[in-house]
């Protein structure tokens, strides 16, 4: 284990690329305003009413995709499958591809697990009452560290996972980033559809998960794993699976 961390430290120090201009101040400003506006305009109507039966049913059908458990299992499977493939294949290119798969698993595991842990710590520390208790406590009721799930609404843990996963996909496969953004919004909002969260909880969760994936990608890139750093410091996914169709064919 000590040798592993020493290797990562060596990789980190060897990479002299500058950190990317993330403009985090502007993004934080936009996110905070989106959350506050959602609280003022949308949270109360959502909390005071029941979603239509069809909408709730649709949310119940889709919301399971944001459960972190199956994503964690999938990421672990990818990691060990890649490691096993690395030992079985013979050519250097095949070994590189197997390592690529294993590091995808490691990256997804890191984004889902650690963003989820931080989100759960935040929601317990903030202690916002869920929409189910709107008529009892209102939408601005906060009971930090109550130890009860009813007071763990902000930010949404499901939405944090969704934001982290689809931001990771967007970084790994940027060609389809618009599709991933749409999927993230829909799956995040299923938490509103089922009455588990306010819209502001979902917005905060999606933003937190997305930023966590980006920062994790930068750390991986600095270590020379899975991503490479562009001249401006932005993480770009390495490519070991080019299109099989040749140009002009």
MARBA-3410 file (N, C-alpha, C, O; in Angstrom, 1 decimal):
249
0.8,-1.2,0.0,0.0,0.0,0.0,0.9,1.3,0.0,0.6,2.2,-0.7 ~ 2.0,1.2,0.8,2.9,2.4,0.8,3.5,2.6,-0.6,3.7,3.8,-1.0 ~ 3.8,1.5,-1.3,4.4,1.7,-2.6,3.4,2.3,-3.6,3.8,3.0,-4.5 ~ 2.1,1.9,-3.4,1.1,2.4,-4.3,1.0,4.0,-4.1,0.9,4.7,-5.1 ~ 0.9,4.4,-2.9,0.8,5.9,-2.6,2.1,6.6,-3.0,2.0,7.7,-3.5
3.2,6.0,-2.9,4.5,6.6,-3.3,4.5,6.7,-4.8,4.9,7.7,-5.4 ~ 3.9,5.7,-5.5,3.8,5.8,-7.0,2.9,6.9,-7.4,3.3,7.7,-8.4 ~ 1.8,7.1,-6.8,0.9,8.2,-7.1,1.5,9.6,-6.8,1.4,10.5,-7.6 ~ 2.2,9.6,-5.7,2.9,10.9,-5.4,3.9,11.2,-6.4,4.1,12.4,-6.8 ~ 4.7,10.2,-6.9,5.7,10.5,-7.9,5.0,10.9,-9.2,5.5,11.9,-9.9
3.9,10.3,-9.6,3.2,10.7,-10.8,2.7,12.2,-10.6,2.8,13.0,-11.6 ~ 2.2,12.5,-9.5,1.7,13.9,-9.2,2.8,14.9,-9.4,2.6,15.9,-10.0 ~ 3.9,14.6,-8.8,5.0,15.6,-8.8,5.6,15.7,-10.2,6.1,16.8,-10.6 ~ 5.5,14.6,-11.0,6.1,14.7,-12.3,5.3,15.5,-13.3,5.8,16.0,-14.3 ~ 4.0,15.7,-13.0,3.1,16.4,-13.9,3.2,17.9,-13.5,2.7,18.3,-12.4
3.7,18.7,-14.3,3.9,20.2,-14.0,2.8,21.1,-14.6,2.9,22.3,-14.6 ~ 1.7,20.5,-15.1,0.7,21.3,-15.7,0.0,22.2,-14.7,-0.2,21.8,-13.5 ~ -0.5,23.3,-15.1,-1.2,24.2,-14.3,-2.6,23.8,-14.0,-3.2,23.1,-14.8 ~ -3.1,24.2,-12.9,-4.5,23.9,-12.6,-5.4,24.7,-13.6,-5.1,25.8,-13.9 ~ -6.5,24.1,-14.0,-7.4,24.7,-15.0,-8.1,25.9,-14.4,-8.4,26.0,-13.2
-8.4,26.9,-15.3,-9.2,28.1,-14.8,-10.7,27.7,-14.6,-11.5,27.9,-15.5 ~ -11.0,27.1,-13.5,-12.4,26.6,-13.3,-13.4,27.6,-13.2,-14.6,27.3,-13.4 ~ -13.0,28.9,-12.9,-14.0,29.9,-12.7,-15.1,29.5,-11.6,-16.3,29.7,-11.8 ~ -14.6,28.9,-10.5,-15.5,28.3,-9.6,-16.3,29.4,-8.9,-17.4,29.1,-8.4 ~ -15.7,30.6,-8.8,-16.5,31.7,-8.1,-17.8,32.0,-8.9,-18.9,32.1,-8.3
-17.7,32.1,-10.2,-18.9,32.4,-11.0,-19.9,31.2,-11.0,-21.1,31.4,-10.9 ~ -19.3,30.0,-11.0,-20.2,28.8,-11.0,-20.9,28.7,-9.6,-22.1,28.4,-9.5 ~ -20.2,29.0,-8.6,-20.8,28.9,-7.2,-21.8,30.0,-7.1,-22.9,29.8,-6.5 ~ -21.6,31.2,-7.7,-22.6,32.3,-7.6,-23.8,31.9,-8.3,-24.9,32.1,-7.9 ~ -23.7,31.3,-9.5,-24.9,30.8,-10.3,-25.6,29.8,-9.6,-26.9,29.8,-9.5
-24.9,28.8,-9.0,-25.6,27.7,-8.3,-26.3,28.2,-7.1,-27.5,27.8,-6.8 ~ -25.7,29.1,-6.3,-26.4,29.6,-5.1,-27.6,30.4,-5.5,-28.7,30.2,-4.8 ~ -27.6,31.2,-6.5,-28.8,31.9,-7.0,-29.8,31.0,-7.5,-31.0,31.2,-7.2 ~ -29.4,29.9,-8.2,-30.4,28.9,-8.6,-31.1,28.2,-7.5,-32.3,28.0,-7.5 ~ -30.3,27.9,-6.4,-30.9,27.2,-5.2,-31.8,28.2,-4.5,-32.9,27.8,-4.1
-31.4,29.4,-4.3,-32.2,30.4,-3.6,-33.5,30.7,-4.3,-34.6,30.8,-3.7 ~ -33.4,30.9,-5.6,-34.6,31.2,-6.4,-35.6,30.0,-6.4,-36.8,30.2,-6.3 ~ -35.0,28.8,-6.4,-35.9,27.6,-6.4,-36.6,27.5,-5.0,-37.8,27.2,-4.9 ~ -35.9,27.9,-3.9,-36.5,27.9,-2.6,-37.6,28.9,-2.6,-38.7,28.6,-2.0 ~ -37.4,30.1,-3.2,-38.4,31.1,-3.1,-39.6,30.9,-4.0,-40.7,31.3,-3.7
-39.4,30.3,-5.1,-40.4,30.2,-6.2,-41.1,28.8,-6.3,-42.3,28.7,-6.6 ~ -40.3,27.7,-6.1,-40.8,26.4,-6.4,-41.0,25.5,-5.2,-41.9,24.6,-5.2 ~ -40.2,25.6,-4.2,-40.2,24.7,-3.1,-41.5,24.7,-2.3,-42.1,23.6,-2.0 ~ -42.1,25.8,-2.1,-43.4,25.9,-1.3,-44.5,25.3,-2.1,-45.2,24.4,-1.5 ~ -44.7,25.6,-3.4,-45.8,24.9,-4.1,-45.6,23.4,-4.2,-46.6,22.7,-4.1
-44.4,23.0,-4.3,-44.1,21.5,-4.3,-44.4,20.9,-3.0,-45.1,19.8,-2.9 ~ -44.0,21.5,-1.9,-44.2,21.0,-0.6,-45.7,21.0,-0.2,-46.1,20.1,0.6 ~ -46.4,22.0,-0.7,-47.8,22.1,-0.3,-48.8,21.2,-1.0,-50.0,21.1,-0.7 ~ -48.3,20.6,-2.1,-49.2,19.8,-2.9,-48.7,18.4,-3.2,-47.5,18.1,-3.0 ~ -49.5,17.5,-3.6,-49.1,16.1,-4.0,-48.9,16.1,-5.5,-49.7,16.7,-6.2
-47.8,15.5,-5.9,-47.6,15.3,-7.4,-48.7,14.5,-8.0,-49.2,13.6,-7.3 ~ -49.1,14.8,-9.2,-50.1,13.9,-9.9,-49.7,12.5,-9.9,-48.5,12.1,-9.9 ~ -50.7,11.6,-9.9,-50.4,10.1,-9.8,-49.5,9.6,-10.9,-48.6,8.8,-10.7 ~ -49.7,10.1,-12.1,-48.9,9.7,-13.3,-47.5,10.2,-13.1,-46.5,9.4,-13.4 ~ -47.3,11.4,-12.6,-45.9,11.9,-12.4,-45.2,11.2,-11.3,-44.0,10.8,-11.5
-45.9,10.9,-10.3,-45.3,10.1,-9.2,-44.9,8.7,-9.6,-43.9,8.2,-9.2 ~ -45.8,8.1,-10.4,-45.5,6.8,-10.9,-44.3,6.8,-11.8,-43.4,5.9,-11.7 ~ -44.2,7.8,-12.7,-43.0,7.9,-13.5,-41.7,8.1,-12.7,-40.7,7.5,-13.0 ~ -41.8,8.9,-11.7,-40.7,9.1,-10.8,-40.2,7.9,-10.1,-39.1,7.6,-10.0 ~ -41.2,7.1,-9.6,-40.9,5.8,-8.9,-40.2,4.8,-9.9,-39.4,4.0,-9.5
-40.6,4.9,-11.2,-40.0,4.0,-12.1,-38.5,4.3,-12.4,-37.7,3.4,-12.6 ~ -38.2,5.6,-12.4,-36.9,6.1,-12.8,-35.9,6.3,-11.7,-34.7,6.3,-11.9 ~ -36.4,6.6,-10.5,-35.6,7.1,-9.4,-34.5,6.1,-9.0,-33.5,6.5,-8.4 ~ -34.8,4.8,-9.2,-33.9,3.8,-8.7,-32.5,3.8,-9.5,-31.5,3.4,-9.0 ~ -32.5,4.5,-10.7,-31.3,4.6,-11.4,-30.3,5.5,-10.7,-29.1,5.4,-11.0
-30.8,6.3,-9.8,-29.9,7.2,-9.0,-29.4,6.6,-7.7,-28.7,7.2,-7.0 ~ -29.7,5.3,-7.5,-29.3,4.6,-6.3,-27.8,4.3,-6.4,-27.4,3.7,-7.4 ~ -27.0,4.7,-5.4,-25.6,4.5,-5.5,-25.1,3.1,-5.4,-24.0,2.7,-5.9 ~ -25.9,2.2,-4.9,-25.5,0.8,-4.6,-25.1,0.1,-5.9,-24.0,-0.5,-6.0 ~ -26.0,0.1,-6.9,-25.7,-0.6,-8.1,-24.5,0.0,-8.9,-23.8,-0.7,-9.6
-24.4,1.3,-8.8,-23.3,2.0,-9.4,-21.9,1.7,-8.8,-20.9,1.5,-9.4 ~ -21.9,1.5,-7.4,-20.7,1.1,-6.7,-20.3,-0.3,-7.1,-19.2,-0.6,-7.4 ~ -21.3,-1.2,-7.2,-21.0,-2.6,-7.6,-20.5,-2.6,-9.0,-19.6,-3.4,-9.3 ~ -21.1,-1.9,-9.9,-20.7,-1.8,-11.3,-19.2,-1.3,-11.4,-18.4,-1.9,-12.2 ~ -18.9,-0.3,-10.7,-17.6,0.3,-10.7,-16.5,-0.7,-10.2,-15.4,-0.8,-10.7
-16.9,-1.4,-9.1,-16.0,-2.4,-8.6,-15.8,-3.6,-9.6,-14.6,-4.0,-9.8 ~ -16.9,-4.0,-10.2,-16.8,-5.0,-11.3,-15.9,-4.6,-12.4,-15.0,-5.4,-12.9 ~ -16.0,-3.3,-12.9,-15.1,-2.8,-13.9,-13.7,-2.8,-13.5,-12.8,-3.2,-14.3 ~ -13.4,-2.4,-12.3,-12.0,-2.3,-11.8,-11.4,-3.7,-11.8,-10.3,-3.9,-12.4 ~ -12.1,-4.7,-11.2,-11.4,-6.0,-11.1,-11.5,-6.8,-12.5,-10.6,-7.6,-12.7
-12.5,-6.5,-13.3,-12.5,-7.1,-14.6,-11.3,-6.6,-15.4,-10.6,-7.3,-16.1 ~ -11.0,-5.3,-15.3,-9.9,-4.7,-16.1,-8.6,-5.3,-15.5,-7.7,-5.6,-16.3 ~ -8.5,-5.4,-14.2,-7.2,-5.9,-13.6,-7.0,-7.4,-14.1,-5.9,-7.8,-14.4 ~ -8.1,-8.2,-14.1,-8.0,-9.6,-14.5,-7.6,-9.6,-16.0,-6.8,-10.4,-16.4 ~ -8.2,-8.8,-16.8,-7.9,-8.7,-18.2,-6.5,-8.4,-18.5,-5.8,-8.9,-19.4
-5.9,-7.5,-17.6,-4.5,-7.1,-17.8,-3.6,-8.3,-17.6,-2.5,-8.3,-18.3 ~ -3.9,-9.2,-16.7,-3.1,-10.3,-16.5,-3.2,-11.4,-17.5,-2.3,-12.2,-17.7 ~ -4.4,-11.4,-18.2,-4.7,-12.5,-19.1,-4.2,-12.2,-20.6,-3.8,-13.1,-21.3 ~ -4.4,-10.9,-21.0,-4.0,-10.6,-22.4,-2.5,-10.5,-22.5,-1.8,-10.4,-21.6 ~ -2.1,-10.5,-23.8,-0.7,-10.6,-24.1,-0.1,-9.3,-24.7,1.0,-8.9,-24.3
-0.8,-8.7,-25.6,-0.3,-7.5,-26.3,-0.3,-6.3,-25.4,-1.1,-6.1,-24.5 ~ 0.7,-5.4,-25.7,0.8,-4.1,-25.0,-0.5,-3.3,-25.1,-1.0,-2.7,-24.1 ~ -1.1,-3.3,-26.3,-2.3,-2.5,-26.5,-3.5,-3.0,-25.7,-4.2,-2.3,-25.2 ~ -3.6,-4.4,-25.7,-4.7,-5.0,-25.0,-4.5,-4.7,-23.5,-5.5,-4.5,-22.8 ~ -3.3,-4.8,-23.0,-3.0,-4.5,-21.6,-3.4,-3.0,-21.3,-4.0,-2.8,-20.2
-3.1,-2.1,-22.2,-3.4,-0.7,-22.0,-4.9,-0.5,-21.9,-5.4,0.2,-21.1 ~ -5.6,-1.2,-22.8,-7.1,-1.1,-22.8,-7.7,-1.7,-21.5,-8.7,-1.2,-20.9 ~ -7.1,-2.8,-21.0,-7.6,-3.4,-19.8,-7.4,-2.5,-18.6,-8.2,-2.3,-17.7 ~ -6.2,-1.8,-18.6,-5.9,-0.9,-17.5,-6.9,0.3,-17.6,-7.3,0.8,-16.6 ~ -7.2,0.7,-18.8,-8.2,1.8,-19.0,-9.5,1.5,-18.4,-10.1,2.3,-17.7
-10.0,0.3,-18.6,-11.3,-0.2,-18.0,-11.2,-0.2,-16.5,-12.1,0.3,-15.8 ~ -10.1,-0.7,-16.0,-10.0,-0.7,-14.5,-9.9,0.7,-13.9,-10.5,0.9,-12.8 ~ -9.3,1.6,-14.6,-9.3,3.0,-14.0,-10.6,3.7,-14.2,-10.9,4.6,-13.4 ~ -11.4,3.3,-15.2,-12.7,3.9,-15.3,-13.5,3.4,-14.1,-14.2,4.2,-13.4 ~ -13.4,2.1,-13.7,-14.0,1.6,-12.5,-13.6,2.4,-11.2,-14.4,2.7,-10.4
-12.3,2.6,-11.1,-11.8,3.3,-10.0,-12.3,4.8,-9.9,-12.6,5.3,-8.8 ~ -12.3,5.4,-11.1,-12.8,6.8,-11.1,-14.3,6.9,-10.8,-14.7,7.7,-10.0 ~ -15.1,6.0,-11.3,-16.5,6.0,-11.0,-16.7,5.7,-9.5,-17.6,6.3,-8.8 ~ -16.0,4.7,-9.0,-16.1,4.4,-7.6,-15.8,5.6,-6.7,-16.5,5.9,-5.7 ~ -14.7,6.3,-7.0,-14.3,7.4,-6.2,-15.3,8.5,-6.3,-15.6,9.1,-5.2
-15.8,8.8,-7.4,-16.8,9.9,-7.6,-18.1,9.6,-6.8,-18.7,10.4,-6.1 ~ -18.6,8.4,-7.0,-19.9,8.0,-6.4,-19.7,7.9,-4.8,-20.6,8.4,-4.1 ~ -18.7,7.2,-4.4,-18.6,6.9,-3.0,-18.3,8.2,-2.2,-18.9,8.5,-1.2 ~ -17.3,8.9,-2.6,-16.8,10.1,-1.8,-17.7,11.3,-1.9,-17.9,12.0,-1.0 ~ -18.3,11.5,-3.1,-19.3,12.5,-3.2,-20.6,12.2,-2.4,-21.2,13.1,-1.7
-20.9,10.9,-2.4,-22.1,10.5,-1.6,-21.8,10.6,-0.1,-22.7,11.1,0.7 ~ -20.6,10.3,0.4,-20.3,10.4,1.8,-20.3,11.9,2.2,-20.9,12.2,3.3 ~ -19.8,12.8,1.4,-19.8,14.2,1.7,-21.2,14.8,1.7,-21.6,15.6,2.6 ~ -22.0,14.4,0.7,-23.4,14.8,0.6,-24.2,14.4,1.9,-25.0,15.2,2.4 ~ -23.9,13.1,2.3,-24.7,12.7,3.5,-24.2,13.4,4.7,-25.0,13.6,5.6
-22.9,13.7,4.8,-22.5,14.5,6.0,-23.1,15.9,5.9,-23.5,16.4,7.0 ~ -23.2,16.5,4.8,-23.8,17.8,4.6,-25.3,17.8,5.0,-25.7,18.7,5.8 ~ -26.0,16.8,4.5,-27.5,16.8,4.8,-27.8,16.6,6.2,-28.8,17.1,6.8 ~ -26.9,15.8,6.9,-27.1,15.6,8.3,-26.7,16.9,9.1,-27.4,17.2,10.1 ~ -25.7,17.6,8.7,-25.3,18.8,9.4,-26.3,19.9,9.1,-26.5,20.7,10.0
-26.9,20.0,7.9,-27.9,21.0,7.6,-29.3,20.7,8.2,-29.9,21.6,8.8 ~ -29.7,19.5,8.1,-30.9,19.0,8.8,-32.2,19.6,8.3,-33.1,19.9,9.1 ~ -32.3,19.8,7.0,-33.6,20.4,6.4,-34.7,19.3,6.4,-34.4,18.2,6.0 ~ -35.9,19.7,6.8,-37.0,18.8,6.8,-37.5,18.5,5.4,-37.4,19.4,4.5 ~ -37.9,17.3,5.1,-38.3,16.9,3.8,-39.7,17.4,3.5,-40.4,17.9,4.3
-40.1,17.4,2.2,-41.4,17.9,1.8,-42.5,17.2,2.5,-43.6,17.8,2.6 ~ -42.3,16.0,2.9,-43.4,15.2,3.6,-43.8,16.0,4.9,-45.0,15.9,5.3 ~ -43.0,16.8,5.4,-43.2,17.5,6.6,-43.4,19.0,6.4,-43.3,19.8,7.3 ~ -43.8,19.4,5.2,-44.0,20.8,4.9,-45.1,21.4,5.7,-44.9,22.5,6.3 ~ -46.2,20.7,5.9,-47.3,21.3,6.7,-47.0,21.3,8.2,-47.7,22.1,8.9
-46.1,20.5,8.6,-45.7,20.5,10.0,-44.6,21.5,10.4,-44.7,22.2,11.4 ~ -43.6,21.7,9.5,-42.5,22.5,9.8,-42.2,23.6,8.8,-41.5,24.5,9.1 ~ -42.8,23.5,7.6,-42.5,24.5,6.6,-41.2,24.1,5.8,-40.6,23.1,6.1 ~ -40.8,24.9,4.9,-39.7,24.5,4.0,-38.4,25.1,4.5,-37.3,24.7,4.0 ~ -38.4,25.9,5.6,-37.2,26.5,6.1,-37.0,26.0,7.6,-36.5,26.7,8.4
-37.3,24.7,7.8,-37.1,24.1,9.1,-35.8,23.3,9.0,-35.6,22.4,8.2 ~ -34.9,23.6,9.9,-33.6,23.0,10.0,-33.3,22.4,11.4,-33.3,23.2,12.4 ~ -33.0,21.1,11.4,-32.6,20.5,12.7,-31.3,19.7,12.5,-31.4,18.5,12.2 ~ -30.2,20.4,12.7,-28.9,19.7,12.4,-28.7,18.5,13.3,-29.0,18.5,14.5 ~ -28.1,17.4,12.7,-27.7,16.2,13.4,-28.8,15.6,14.2,-28.6,15.2,15.4
-30.0,15.6,13.6,-31.2,15.0,14.3,-31.1,13.5,14.4,-31.7,12.9,15.3 ~ -30.4,12.9,13.4,-30.3,11.5,13.4,-31.5,10.8,12.7,-31.7,9.6,12.8 ~ -32.4,11.6,12.1,-33.6,11.1,11.5,-33.6,11.5,10.1,-33.3,12.6,9.7 ~ -34.0,10.5,9.2,-34.0,10.7,7.8,-35.0,11.8,7.3,-34.8,12.4,6.3 ~ -36.0,12.1,8.2,-37.0,13.1,7.8,-36.3,14.5,7.8,-36.9,15.5,7.2
-35.2,14.7,8.4,-34.5,16.0,8.4,-33.1,15.9,7.7,-32.1,16.4,8.2 ~ -33.1,15.2,6.5,-31.9,15.1,5.7,-32.3,15.3,4.3,-32.0,14.5,3.4 ~ -32.9,16.5,4.0,-33.4,16.8,2.7,-32.4,17.5,1.8,-32.4,17.3,0.5 ~ -31.5,18.3,2.3,-30.6,19.2,1.6,-29.1,18.9,1.8,-28.7,19.0,3.0 ~ -28.4,18.6,0.8,-28.7,18.4,-0.6,-29.2,16.9,-0.8,-29.1,16.1,0.1
-29.8,16.7,-1.9,-30.3,15.3,-2.3,-29.1,14.4,-2.5,-28.3,14.7,-3.4 ~ -29.1,13.3,-1.8,-28.0,12.3,-2.0,-28.1,11.6,-3.3,-27.1,11.4,-4.0 ~ -29.4,11.3,-3.7,-29.6,10.7,-5.1,-29.1,11.6,-6.2,-28.4,11.2,-7.1 ~ -29.5,12.9,-6.1,-29.1,13.8,-7.1,-27.6,14.0,-7.1,-27.0,14.3,-8.2 ~ -26.9,14.0,-6.0,-25.5,14.1,-5.9,-24.9,12.9,-6.7,-23.9,13.1,-7.5
-25.4,11.7,-6.5,-24.9,10.5,-7.2,-25.1,10.7,-8.7,-24.2,10.4,-9.5 ~ -26.3,11.1,-9.1,-26.6,11.3,-10.5,-25.7,12.4,-11.1,-25.2,12.1,-12.2 ~ -25.5,13.5,-10.4,-24.7,14.5,-10.9,-23.3,14.0,-11.1,-22.6,14.4,-12.1 ~ -22.8,13.3,-10.1,-21.4,12.8,-10.2,-21.2,11.8,-11.3,-20.2,11.9,-12.1 ~ -22.1,10.9,-11.5,-22.0,9.8,-12.5,-22.1,10.4,-13.9,-21.3,10.1,-14.8
-23.1,11.3,-14.2,-23.3,11.8,-15.5,-22.2,12.9,-15.9,-21.9,13.1,-17.0 ~ -21.7,13.6,-14.9,-20.6,14.5,-15.1,-19.3,13.6,-15.5,-18.6,14.0,-16.4 ~ -19.2,12.5,-14.8,-18.0,11.6,-15.1,-18.2,11.1,-16.6,-17.2,11.0,-17.3 ~ -19.4,10.7,-16.9,-19.6,10.2,-18.3,-19.4,11.3,-19.3,-18.8,11.0,-20.4 ~ -19.8,12.5,-19.0,-19.6,13.6,-19.9,-18.1,13.9,-20.1,-17.7,14.3,-21.2
-17.3,13.7,-19.1,-15.8,13.9,-19.2,-15.2,12.8,-19.9,-14.2,13.0,-20.7 ~ -15.7,11.5,-19.7,-15.1,10.4,-20.4,-15.5,10.3,-21.9,-14.8,9.9,-22.7 ~ -16.8,10.7,-22.1,-17.3,10.6,-23.5,-18.0,12.0,-23.9,-19.2,12.1,-24.0 ~ -17.2,13.0,-24.1,-17.7,14.4,-24.3,-18.6,14.5,-25.5,-19.4,15.5,-25.6 ~ -18.5,13.6,-26.5,-19.4,13.7,-27.6,-20.8,13.6,-27.3,-21.7,14.2,-27.9
-21.2,12.9,-26.1,-22.6,12.7,-25.7,-22.9,13.5,-24.5,-23.8,13.2,-23.8 ~ -22.2,14.6,-24.2,-22.4,15.3,-23.0,-23.8,16.0,-22.9,-24.3,16.1,-21.8 ~ -24.4,16.4,-24.0,-25.7,17.0,-23.9,-26.7,15.9,-23.5,-27.6,16.2,-22.6 ~ -26.6,14.7,-24.0,-27.5,13.6,-23.6,-27.3,13.3,-22.1,-28.3,13.1,-21.4 ~ -26.1,13.3,-21.6,-25.8,13.1,-20.2,-26.4,14.2,-19.3,-26.9,13.9,-18.2
-26.3,15.4,-19.8,-26.9,16.5,-19.0,-28.4,16.4,-18.9,-28.9,16.5,-17.8 ~ -29.0,16.0,-20.0,-30.5,15.8,-20.0,-30.9,14.7,-19.0,-31.8,14.8,-18.2 ~ -30.1,13.6,-19.1,-30.4,12.4,-18.2,-30.2,12.8,-16.8,-31.0,12.4,-15.9 ~ -29.2,13.6,-16.5,-29.0,14.0,-15.1,-30.1,14.8,-14.6,-30.6,14.6,-13.4 ~ -30.6,15.7,-15.3,-31.7,16.6,-14.9,-33.0,15.8,-14.7,-33.6,15.9,-13.6
-33.3,14.9,-15.6,-34.5,14.0,-15.5,-34.4,13.1,-14.2,-35.3,13.1,-13.4 ~ -33.3,12.4,-14.1,-33.2,11.5,-13.0,-33.1,12.2,-11.7,-33.6,11.7,-10.6 ~ -32.4,13.4,-11.6,-32.4,14.2,-10.4,-33.8,14.6,-10.0,-34.2,14.6,-8.8 ~ -34.6,15.1,-11.0,-35.9,15.6,-10.7,-36.9,14.5,-10.3,-38.0,14.8,-9.9 ~ -36.5,13.2,-10.5,-37.4,12.2,-10.0,-37.6,12.2,-8.5,-38.6,11.7,-8.0
-36.6,12.8,-7.8,-36.7,12.9,-6.4,-37.8,13.9,-6.0,-38.4,13.8,-4.9 ~ -38.0,14.9,-6.8,-39.2,15.8,-6.6,-40.5,15.1,-7.0,-41.5,15.2,-6.3 ~ -40.5,14.3,-8.1,-41.7,13.6,-8.5,-42.2,12.7,-7.4,-43.4,12.5,-7.3 ~ -41.3,12.0,-6.7,-41.8,11.1,-5.7,-42.0,11.7,-4.3,-42.3,11.1,-3.4 ~ -41.8,13.0,-4.2,-42.0,13.8,-3.0,-40.9,13.6,-2.0,-41.2,13.9,-0.8
-39.7,13.2,-2.4,-38.7,13.0,-1.4,-37.8,14.2,-1.2,-37.2,14.4,-0.1 ~ -37.8,15.1,-2.1,-37.0,16.3,-2.0,-37.6,17.5,-2.7,-38.5,17.4,-3.5 ~ -37.2,18.7,-2.3,-37.5,19.9,-3.0,-36.6,20.1,-4.2,-35.6,19.6,-4.3 ~ -37.1,21.0,-5.2,-36.3,21.2,-6.3,-34.9,21.8,-5.9,-33.9,21.5,-6.6 ~ -34.8,22.7,-4.9,-33.5,23.2,-4.5,-32.6,22.2,-4.0,-31.4,22.3,-4.2
-33.1,21.1,-3.4,-32.3,20.0,-2.9,-31.6,19.3,-4.1,-30.4,19.0,-4.1 ~ -32.4,19.2,-5.2,-31.9,18.5,-6.3,-30.9,19.3,-7.1,-29.8,18.8,-7.5 ~ -31.1,20.6,-7.2,-30.2,21.5,-7.9,-28.8,21.5,-7.2,-27.8,21.4,-7.8 ~ -28.9,21.6,-5.8,-27.7,21.6,-5.1,-26.9,20.2,-5.2,-25.7,20.2,-5.3 ~ -27.7,19.1,-5.2,-27.1,17.8,-5.3,-26.4,17.6,-6.7,-25.3,17.1,-6.7
-27.1,18.0,-7.7,-26.5,17.8,-9.1,-25.3,18.6,-9.2,-24.3,18.1,-9.8 ~ -25.3,19.9,-8.7,-24.1,20.7,-8.9,-22.9,20.2,-8.1,-21.8,20.2,-8.5 ~ -23.2,19.7,-6.8,-22.2,19.2,-6.0,-21.5,18.0,-6.6,-20.3,17.8,-6.6 ~ -22.4,17.0,-7.1,-21.9,15.8,-7.7,-21.1,16.1,-8.9,-20.0,15.5,-9.2 ~ -21.5,17.0,-9.8,-20.8,17.4,-11.0,-19.5,18.0,-10.7,-18.5,17.6,-11.4
-19.4,18.9,-9.8,-18.1,19.5,-9.4,-17.2,18.5,-8.8,-15.9,18.5,-9.1 ~ -17.7,17.6,-8.0,-16.8,16.5,-7.4,-16.2,15.7,-8.5,-15.0,15.3,-8.4 ~ -17.0,15.3,-9.5,-16.4,14.5,-10.6,-15.3,15.2,-11.4,-14.3,14.6,-11.7 ~ -15.6,16.5,-11.6,-14.6,17.3,-12.3,-13.2,17.4,-11.5,-12.2,17.2,-12.1 ~ -13.3,17.7,-10.3,-12.1,17.8,-9.4,-11.4,16.4,-9.3,-10.2,16.3,-9.3
-12.2,15.3,-9.2,-11.6,14.0,-9.2,-10.9,13.7,-10.5,-9.8,13.1,-10.5 ~ -11.5,14.1,-11.6,-10.8,13.9,-12.9,-9.5,14.6,-13.0,-8.5,14.1,-13.6 ~ -9.5,15.8,-12.5,-8.2,16.6,-12.5,-7.1,15.9,-11.6,-6.0,15.9,-12.0 ~ -7.5,15.3,-10.5,-6.6,14.6,-9.7,-6.1,13.4,-10.4,-4.9,13.1,-10.4 ~ -7.0,12.6,-11.1,-6.5,11.5,-11.9,-5.6,11.9,-13.0,-4.6,11.3,-13.2
-5.9,13.0,-13.6,-5.1,13.5,-14.7,-3.7,13.9,-14.2,-2.7,13.7,-14.9 ~ -3.6,14.6,-13.1,-2.4,15.0,-12.5,-1.5,13.7,-12.2,-0.3,13.8,-12.2 ~ -2.1,12.6,-11.9,-1.4,11.4,-11.6,-1.2,10.6,-12.9,-0.6,9.5,-12.9 ~ -1.6,11.1,-14.1,-1.4,10.4,-15.3,-2.4,9.2,-15.5,-2.0,8.3,-16.3 ~ -3.5,9.2,-14.8,-4.4,8.1,-14.9,-5.7,8.4,-15.6,-6.4,9.4,-15.1
-6.1,7.7,-16.6,-7.4,7.8,-17.3,-7.6,9.1,-18.0,-8.1,9.1,-19.2 ~ -7.1,10.2,-17.5,-7.2,11.5,-18.1,-5.8,12.1,-18.4,-4.9,11.7,-17.8 ~ -5.8,13.0,-19.3,-4.6,13.8,-19.5,-5.0,15.3,-19.4,-6.1,15.7,-19.7 ~ -4.1,16.1,-19.1,-4.3,17.6,-18.9,-4.1,18.3,-20.2,-3.0,18.2,-20.8 ~ -5.0,19.1,-20.7,-4.9,19.9,-21.8,-3.9,21.1,-21.5,-3.6,21.3,-20.3
-3.4,21.8,-22.5,-2.5,22.9,-22.2,-3.1,23.9,-21.2,-2.3,24.6,-20.4 ~ -4.4,24.1,-21.1,-5.0,25.0,-20.2,-5.3,24.3,-18.8,-5.9,25.0,-18.0 ~ -4.9,23.0,-18.7,-5.1,22.4,-17.4,-6.4,21.6,-17.3,-6.7,21.0,-16.3 ~ -7.2,21.6,-18.3,-8.5,20.9,-18.3,-8.4,19.4,-18.5,-7.5,19.0,-19.4 ~ -9.1,18.5,-17.8,-8.9,17.1,-18.0,-9.6,16.6,-19.2,-10.7,16.9,-19.5
-8.8,15.8,-20.0,-9.3,15.2,-21.3,-9.1,13.7,-21.2,-8.0,13.3,-20.8 ~ -10.2,12.9,-21.4,-10.1,11.5,-21.3,-9.1,10.9,-22.4,-9.1,11.3,-23.5 ~ -8.2,10.0,-21.9,-7.4,9.3,-22.9,-8.2,8.4,-23.7,-9.3,7.9,-23.3 ~ -7.7,8.1,-24.9,-8.5,7.2,-25.8,-7.7,5.9,-26.1,-6.6,6.0,-26.7 ~ -8.3,4.8,-25.7,-7.7,3.5,-26.1,-8.7,2.7,-26.9,-8.4,1.5,-27.3
-9.9,3.3,-27.3,-10.8,2.5,-28.1,-11.3,3.4,-29.3,-12.4,3.9,-29.3 ~ -10.4,3.6,-30.2,-10.7,4.4,-31.4,-11.8,3.7,-32.2,-12.0,2.5,-32.2 ~ -12.5,4.5,-33.1,-13.4,3.9,-34.0,-12.8,2.9,-34.9,-11.7,3.2,-35.5 ~ -13.4,1.8,-35.1,-12.9,0.8,-36.0,-13.0,1.2,-37.5,-12.3,0.7,-38.3 ~ -13.9,2.0,-37.8,-14.2,2.4,-39.1,-13.1,3.4,-39.6,-13.0,4.5,-38.9
-12.4,3.1,-40.6,-11.3,4.0,-41.1,-11.9,5.2,-41.8,-13.0,5.1,-42.5 ~ -11.3,6.3,-41.8,-11.7,7.5,-42.5,-11.8,7.2,-44.0,-10.8,6.6,-44.6 ~ -12.9,7.6,-44.6,-13.0,7.4,-46.1,-13.6,6.1,-46.5,-13.8,5.8,-47.6 ~ -13.8,5.2,-45.4,-14.3,3.9,-45.8,-15.8,3.9,-46.1,-16.4,2.9,-46.4
END
